[in-house]
Amino acid sequence: WVLVAVAFAGVGVAVARRQPRNSIGWILIAVGLVFLLSYIGNAYAVIDYRHHHGALALGLGAVFLGVLWDLAAGLIPLTVLLFPTGQVPSPRWRWTLWVYLSALPLMVISAEVVAIASPVHISSGGSPIPPQTGIMAVLNNGSSTLFALLALIWLSWTIRLVGSYRAASGGSRQQLKWLVGGAMLTVI
């Protein structure tokens, strides 16, 4: 995860240095930093809750940081919508951006509330194990529903990008190839 964080932040710095007004560079820097914080939080949560049974200081804060990977993963698709200029491609896509920017914080907040619910149970990988019953289970299911909504929006943005590739030529087409290549490397 450290390599993933460094890769995102490195590409973000390169874009932000060359085009400081392009929001994609700043989003990628944020993704890298949030992934790094999440990794640190997960590692500390494993040490605290798996080895010291929650006795160390700041354990709940580590769990909170560990769940932030949801936010980082949610910021990545914004680059697909905003690619290549860093702005929404047309007014008809603004509503999807507003729905997305409304649902993403709700998903992250519900995941955080479920994660820090008492008692905290941490997997060996550092992820919180959500409760299977009660109000926290309902909240966890709500988070999953919001994730499904976000995934549908991601899909629509990806389809838009495919259409943009078919209509692009020259430098725009080359930029889209680089984006697709970077996405495939990230998935691999």
N, C-alpha and C positions, 0 to 999 in steps of 0.2 A: 504494500500500500504506500510505502514511502516513495518507491519509484513512480507509482501512478501519480502521487501528489506532486512530485518534482516535475514530471513530464507535463502535467496540466499547467502548473505555475510557470514553467519555462516557456512553453508556447505562449501563455498569456503575457509574459514579460516581453517576448519578442514582438507580439502584435501591438501591445500598449506602447512600446518604445517607438515603433514606426508610425502608428496611427492612434495617438492618445484619445481621440474623440470616438473611436470605434469601441463600443461597449463589449464586444466579444473578448478582447484582451483582458479587460477588468473582470469579466465573469470567469474566465479561465483561471486567473490568479486567485479569485475567491474560491473556486472549486478546489484548487491545489491546497490552499491553506485550510479549508474546512476538512478535506480528506486527511490531512496531516493531524489536525486536532482530534479528529475521530479516531485515528489509529492510536494516538497517545492515550486517549480516553479508554479505548478498548483494552489496551495493554495494562493500564493501571487498574481497570475494573477487574481483570482476571487476577492480578496480583492481590487486590484487596478482597474480593468476594469469593474467589476460588481457593486462595491459599491462606488468607487471614480472616475469613468469615465475616467480612465487613467491619473489621476493627480499625483499619487505617483511616487517617484523616482524608477528607475530600473524596471519599469513595463515591458518594452520590453525584458529585460534580463530574467525576470520571465517567459514570454511566450516562449522564447528560451529554457530555462531549462525544461519547461513543455513538450515540444515536444520531448525531449531526450528519452522518454519512447520507442520511435521507435527503437532507438539504443539498449536499454536494451533488448527489445523483439527480436531484430535481433541477439544479441549475444548468447541468450539461445540455439538456434539450433546448434551452433558450438560445444556445449558439446555432442550433439548426434553424430556428425561426428567423433569427437576426442575421444569418449569413447572407452575403459577405460584407454588407455595409455597416452592420451593427445597429440597424434600425428595422422596424417592422416593414415588410415588403410593400404592403398596401393597406388602406384603411379596412378592408374586409377581414384582415387577419387580426385586427386589434381586439376584437371581442374574445378571440381564443386566448390572447395574451392576458386579458383581464380575468377571464375565468381561471386560467392557469395560475396567475399570481394571487388569486384569492384562495384557490384550493391547496396550493403548495404549503403555505404556512399552517393551514388547518391540519394537513396531514402530518407535518413535522411536529406541531404542538401535541396532537393526539398521541403520536408515537413516543414523544418525550414523557407525557403524563403516564402512559402505560409502563414505560421503562423504569421510572423512578417510583412506581407504586410499591408500597410496602407489602410483603417482603420482596426484596430484590433478589432475583435468581439470574445468574450469569452463566452462559455457555462457555465451553473451553475456548471458543474463539473471541470471547469478550462481548457478545451480543446478549442483551437481556432476553430472558425467556418470558413471553407474555403469559398472564394468567388465563386459565381456560374457562373460568366462570366469573359471574358477577358483572358489575358495571365496567370494570377494566377490560373484560373480554368483549363487551359491546363496543367500547371505545376502540379497541384494537381492530374489530371488524369494520368500524367506520373509517379507520385509517386505511384499511385494505380497499374499501370502496372508493375513497378519494384517490388512491393509487391507480385504480382501474380507470377513473375519469382522466387522470393525468396521462396515463398510457394511451388512451384514445386521442388525446390532443397531440401527444408526441407523434403518433402515427399520421395524423393529418398533416403535421409539419413536415414529416419525412416525405410524404406523398407530394407535397408542394415542392420540396427540394428536387425530387425526381423530375417533376415537370419543368423546373427551372433548368435542370441539366440538359434536358432535351432541347430547350429553346436557346441555350447558351452557346457561345462560340468564343474562340480565342482564349484570352486571359480568364474570363469568367468560368469557362469550362475547366480550365486547368486548376483554378481555385477549388472548384467542386470536386475534382479528382483528389486533390490533397485532403479535403475534408473527409471524403469517403475512405481514403487510405488510413487516415488517422483514426477514424471510427472503427475500422476493421482491426487495427492494431490494438485499440483499447479493448475491444470485445475479446480478442485472442488473449 
